[in-house]
Amino acid sequence: MSSISATINGEARLVERGTDEERYYREMHLDNNTFSEGEEQSAGQGVWDVRERQDGGRGMYIEGEEVRVVVVKITDGRVSDWKGGVRDWSLTGEGGNNVSGEGLVNGVVGS
């Protein structure tokens, strides 16, 4: 079995409440959730309401005054494996990727 460690860097910002942007991201979150529709959650009798039995309870994670939408613009990162191999990467320009660090061991270029 293999293992990796990943570090992802970026800039986070809170989306303003009540905006079209906030509604868009909440809708996208619901559309892309991983809960199975129609299955009842098994946390015990009476804990989940009827809506949750119908849609997996996906809405409960994005509702409430204390819940905020955070957008993260990912800039770069590092992936390392259990053998000491390190691969740095960065997102450059619009849609372009720049992957560097090919063959690095512990982040150091070999001779």
N, C-alpha and C positions, 0 to 999 in steps of 0.2 A: 504494500500500500504506500502511495506517495503522499507527501505533504508539501504545501506551499504556504508562504506568508505574503500577503499583499498589503501595500500601503498606497492609499489613493489620496492625492492632495487636490484641493480646489478652493473655490470661494463660495460661501453660503450666504444666502440672503432670505429674509422673511418676506413672503408675498403679502401685499396689503390686503386687509380683510375686505370682503364684499365686492371685490373687483372681478371682472370677467376672467382675468388670469387665474385667480384663486378658484373660481368655479371650474375652469378648464382642467386644472391639475387635480382637483378633487374627483372630477368625472373620470379622468384618465386613471387615477388610482383605483377607483371602483371597477372600471373596465378591465384592469390588469391584475386584479386580486387573485390569490391562489386558493380561495375557499371554494369548496364544491357546492354548487347551487342545489337546493332541495334536500340536502342532508342535514339532519338534526345534530347539533353539537352534543357531546356526551359529558357535559359538566355537571349533570344532576337534574333532577326534576324541578321545574319551576324557575330555573335560572335564566333560560333563554326565552325571549318573547316570540310571538308568531312570526314576525318579520324575519328573525334570525333563522328560523326553521326553513323559511322559503329561500333566503339568499345567502345563507352561511353567516349572517351577522356582519357582513362586510362594512355596512354603514356605520356601525358603532365605533370604528376606529378613526373616523374623520369628522364626527359630529361633536359639538360642544364648544363652549366659549374658550376653553383652555387649549384646544387643538389648533395648531397653526400649520400652514403650508410653508415648507422650506425648499428652495430651489438651490441646487449645488451645481456650479459650473466646474467640471472636472478639468484640471490642467495637466497633471502628470502623476506618475506613480512608480512603484518599484515592486517587482515580484522576485522572491527568492525561494529556492527549493531546498530540500533537506540535505542535498549534496554540497551546498555552498554556492551554487550558481545564482547569479543576480542579473536581473534584466530590468533596466530603467526604460521608461517610455514617457512620451509627452504628446499632448494633442496640440497640433500647430495649425494655424489658419482655420479656414472653414472646412470642416470635415476631414482634414488631413491628419495622418498619424505619422509620428516619428518614433521608431523603436530603436533604442540604442542599447549598448551593454551586452551585445552578443559575445558569449564566451567569457564574461567576467566571472571571476571566482571571488566571493566575498567582497564584491564591488571594486576589485583591483584588476587592472589590465595585466594579463600575463606577459612574460617576456619571451 
